[in-house]
Amino acid sequence: MSESIPACPKCESEYVYQDQSLFICPECSYEWDPSEIDEDDVVSVKDANGALLAEGDKVTVIKDLKIKASSQVIKIGTKALVRRIRDTKDHELDCKVDGVGEMMVTAKFVKKA
C-alpha cells in the first residue's frame, strides 16, 4: 500500500484505495476527493460538560452505567481512554475502560479528565 493514501475519514480503515481522483473505502463505502475534504466530514463529539473530545483523550464516567447483556456495572469515576470517535447516534466513543476492557460509550456519560 502506498504511504500517500490516507486512512478513511469516516471509519479510519487503512484499506483505502484510489480510483482516478477519488479515494474509496471498501469497509464503509465512503468515497471522497482529497482536495474537497471540509470540516463537515470531521466528527465532533462533546462530553457532558460541553468540552470537545478527541481520540487519545482520557475521560471519567460521571454515572454508574449498566453493561448490556451483563450483570456488570461501570462505576462512577471509572477512567477510560478514547481510542476512536464514531459518527453514530448513541455510542460515539470507542474506549478502553479500566477494569472492563474495550467497549462503546455514550459521550454524554463521560467528562474529560
C-alpha angles and dihedrals in degrees: 000000000000118000091225095066110093127216117265111278091215104046103007091237115165094207095085119142133192124241110185105302096344131083114218129198112211093198101056099013092236115156124194143166108231091217091057101050108134135181092264090073092058113091114228119193127182128206126227091281095048097255115143113248125215135186110280095030120135115230137184125220111243099198138022109276124201114219113231116249091009140085089225122111130202104224126223111270095031111145125227138180118227107230099173139359116223131200097233131128099244121005100046100159125072100201143173102228118202111251094004109057133218117357145139116259132189112243095224090066096058138062128205111263 
